[in-house]
Amino acid sequence: MKNIDERAESAAGAAAVRALLRCACLPLCLALIFPPYLSAFEDKLTVQAVEGALENTKLSEVLGQYLATVQMYDPERATRMGIHGADGSLTQRTPERAGKELEALVQLREKLRGISKASMYPALQVDYDLLDHMLEVDIYEMENRDQLRKRPQYYLEPLFSVYQLLSKDFADYNLRAGNAISRLRQFPQVLEQAERNLEHPPLIWAEQALRQTEDALNGVSDFIPMFRGYTRYDPVLKTQVDDTLEKAKAALVRYRDFLKNDVIPGADGDFRAGEYTYGFYLERWHGLGMTPGSAVRYARKSWKNSMKDLQKEAESVNMMLAREKGWKGVLAGLPKEHPPLGEVLKHFQDEADRAYQHFDEYKVVEFPKQRLLIKKMPDFMSSALPYVYFSPPFDLDDVRVSELFLSLPSEKLPAAAQDRALSSGFNYAQIELLVAFDLMPGMHLRSYSAEASRSKIRRIASQPMIVNGWACYAELLAEEMGYYSTYWSRFLRIYVRALRGARAYVDAALHTGDMTYEEAVSFFQSELYMSKAQARTEVLRISLAPTESLSYMIGMDRILTMRKYYRRTDEKYFDLREFHSAFLKQGKIPLADMETELRRLHKENRKLIK
């Protein structure tokens, strides 16, 4: 009977507590129920939680305003972010537009700086810093890089945005096609803006823009089949599309002549970023505690070590030949067998399927449940992009489709020319390496895994150290997991690392003034046995993207360092799949933040296990 009474009293007490908690005088009620010290502790926690929630709301508000600003002033970039409210408009290349955007970004950063991040959760503090760096880099580039006057390629980018609207399956086709034709109509106006803005660009940039323009003229027909579904049953629409393409072609002819006659003769600008800008990128964009000088030394050491590894690997493949003719002699013996031209796309798809099955069996990474389309690269893209180019989905799109573009030789070329192109870029060993780098477990997997991040800031960020570093690491992981079917794929991986080491060294040395353009070209010729045309292409691409080539080497090295740390710390409990998943799901954040976040999560997980 006594036990029944005790239970009744306990239930009545619980009901009383619930009633007090519903009371309007909650603070007084809590003081009556709990000791004063406990009430004060809970009040403190409540205040911190409320403050953190308020600051998180403010951060979301600034992010929303940032996205709205991008959509208003730079619709093409907004599309790439997955913001589609202005897909029918092109970015106006005028000083007035740039000035207004700059002013809006400066005000947004001031507003962001008014937010206190101390009360936020650690992950949101990373987001805050990331958005701050994004705004800072945007502002710096608009104030200092002057792409309206110096970068003639910038005025050709609308063609890429038109093509992407048609090729990426993120919304209704007719809506995308309508926006694409709207942008194409505005393209001649953008090229007219180039004639008013360009002044003394670097010569190599002007010459490359001329090649891109000529490729675009030859590739205008690539757009015709992409509009067929839009114009099929409407002759009026077909006439409008045909007329728009003709006007775009006429504008390209005019731009080509403008580059030849007015721009190239006076193209004497300096393409180098300079030591200060290079250091700014290292510190504020990539979040590295590295000066420009230390970047040069790091890259030079990485290149020399990778060349030693290449020679050593060459000797393991063919010792006699390697000692007689060096690694170059062994590379010349690489088997040249390749798929027929008409079967290259299918072979890539088959190889990708094999990679999915292989890594799913080994359980070291997730299986990427994201659509992938493998396509022939349009002609107008070929002079601006690598010959194999992975294009991820737009950052914030819900429907996510990746694309892999292959720059294949024309069917109109003689058979011997086709064979040379295929044997050098699409032999079977090379295809294995390309699939590992670009698809599985490389960029395609990274793109899919990043979807797990709910942070819009991390999804729209640009962090080459993470993206490129993971792709290089994926090549090594493929070797460790026994994916490559021949030792030639391993040899190619080590050769490509040496090539990336050389690019990283030239990147740092060229942009900081330690190397001239002529010295950079000569370096690739003498150290990697490139032709002069190949060497010039390498230097051109490095000139357009300071710190990009460095990111491949540093990114991979830091990932390996992180893996080594957790393998040593966890010993027999180390799970490679968990490490990869944790790394990829953090999204695109600076390497230092990645290391901090992984350690924090690792510490929390160990507490849960205990």
C-alpha positions, 0 to 999 in steps of 0.5 A: 500500500505504501509503494502505491502511495509513493508512486501516486505522490511521485506522479503528482509531483511530476504533474506539478513540475509540468504545470510549473514549467507551463507557467508564465512565471517560469524563472520564478518557478524554476527558482522554487524547484531547483537550487539557485546555483543550478538555475543560474547555470541553466540560465547561462546556457539558455542565454548562450543558446539564444545568442548563438541562434540569433547570430546563426540567423544573422549569418543566414541573412548575410548569405541570402543577401550575398546570393541575391547580390551575385544574382543581381550583378553577375547572373552567369556566376549565379547560374553556376552556383545553382541560383536560377532566377536570372538565367535569361540574363548575361553579366554586363561587362561594364565598369558601372556594373562592377562598381555597384557590385563592389560597393554591395560586397563591401557593405555585406562584409561590414554587415558580416563583421558585425556578427559575433561568431563566438557563440556559434557552434564550431562548424558554423564558425567555420562557415562564418570564416569561409563566407568572410574569406569569400567576400574578401577575395571577391572584393580584392579581385574586383579592386586589383585584378581588373579583368574588364581591361586585362582578360579578353577571354572573359568576354567569351564566357557567355558561350559556356553559360549558354551551353551549360544551360542546355546540357545540365538537366537541372530543370524543365528543358523548354525553360532552360532552352528559352533562357539559353536563347535569351542569353545568346541574343545578348552575347553580341552586346557583351563582345561590344563591351569588350571593344570599349574595355580592353586595354593592353592585356598580356600578349599570351592572353590575347593570343589565346582569346583569339584561338578561342574565338576561332574555335567558337566560330568553328563550333557554333554548329554545336549549338544547333542540335541542342535547340532541336527539342525546343524548335521541333514543332514551331517554325517561328522558334526555329527561325528565331534560333537560326537568326540568333546564331547567325548574329552570334557568329557575326559578332564573333567575326567582329571580335576576332578582327578586333583582337587581331587588329587592335588588341594583339598589336598593343598587348603588353600587359603583365600576366603575373599576379605578383608576390603580394597577390600570390601571398594574399591568395595563400593566406586569405583564400586557401588559409595556408600559413605559407609565404610566397617564398616558402611556397616556391621552396615547397614546390621546388622540393616537391618537384625534385622529389617527384622527379627522383621517384619517377626515375626510380620507378622507371628503373623498376619498369626497365632498368637497362633502358632507364639507365641508358635513356632515363625515364623519358626512354621508359615513357616512350615505351608506354603501350599505345593500344587504345579504343577505336575513336567511335568507342572511346566514350563507351570505354570510359563508361565501362571503365567507370562502371568497373571502378564503381564495382571495384571500390564498392567491393573494397568498402573504402569509399561511398558509392556515388549515387549521382548521375554521370554523363560522358560526352564529346567536348564541344569544339569551342571548349577545347582550347580553354579546358584540359582535354579531359574535363570533369564538370560537377553539378551547379552547387545548389541544384537539387537535381545533380548531374555530373558531366565528363567531357572528352576532347576527341580528335575529329573524324575528318582527320587522317587516320594517322593523326587520329591514332596519334591523338588517341594513343597519347591521351586515350591509351588503356593505361591512361584511361584508368588513371583518368577515371580514378582522377575524374570519376571514381574515387576522384572528383565525381565521388567528391562532388556526390559526397559534398551533397551531405553538407547542409551548409550552402556556404561550403557548397558554393565555396571555391577551394582548389586545395580540397578539390584538386588535392582529393583528385590526386589522392584518388589516383594513389588510392586506386593504386593502393586498392589494386584497381589498376590492371597494369604497372603502366598505370602506376608509372603514369601516376608517378609521371603525372605527379612529377609533371604536377610538381613542375607545374607547381614550381613554375606557378609559384616562381612565375607569379612571384617574379622568380621566373620569367615567361621565357624561363618557364617555357624553357624549364618545361622543355628541358626538364620534361622534354616538351615541345615549345608549343606544349610548354607554352600551353602549360605556362599559359594555363598557369598564368591564368590561375595563380596558386591553382597548380600549387593546389594539387601538390599541397592538397594531396600532401596534406590529405596524406598527412591527415590520414597518417595521423589518424592511422597512427592515433587509432591504430587497429581501430582506424577505419579508412572508409570513415576517414574518407567520409568524414573528409568529403562530407565537410565540403569545400573548406580550407585545409587548416579548417578541415584538419581542425574539424576532423579532429573535433569530430574525431574527439566527439566520436571517441567520447561517444564510444567511451 
